[in-house]
């Protein structure tokens, strides 16, 4: 019997910080091979032992220096990256936080945009998918 090889897997979170008018985007620098040069919705990986919610709290703090107060998981995305890596991501909408948005890591540029502007700024297809899901929830909350 031939032993079956497991597909390598990555798990991450993606979060839309929305203040009622604008969302936060991130311009990726040269250290990010997958999204280099793209403006995207920020996120990060789930570390060993973390839940997706814990990873989201930690990533928002690391990347924006604020503590999440109100959030909603929107959905899960699964795709296969180059090299056959299974990538699972949970998308969150964060609508309230404490602290002042900043850029503690200073490795990527932060951009504030309306959801409509974000569709123009974000060219990566996966980010456009995330934006579409977030836009539906934002529209529902605004109605």
Secondary structure, 3 states (H helix, E strand, C coil): CCCCCCCCEEEEEEEEEECCCCEEEEECCCCCCCCCCCEECCEEECCCCCCHHHHHHHHHHHHHCCEEEEEEEEEEEEEECCCCCEEEEEEEEEEEEECCCCCCCCCCEEEEECHHHHHHHCCCHHHHHHHHHHHHHHHHHHC
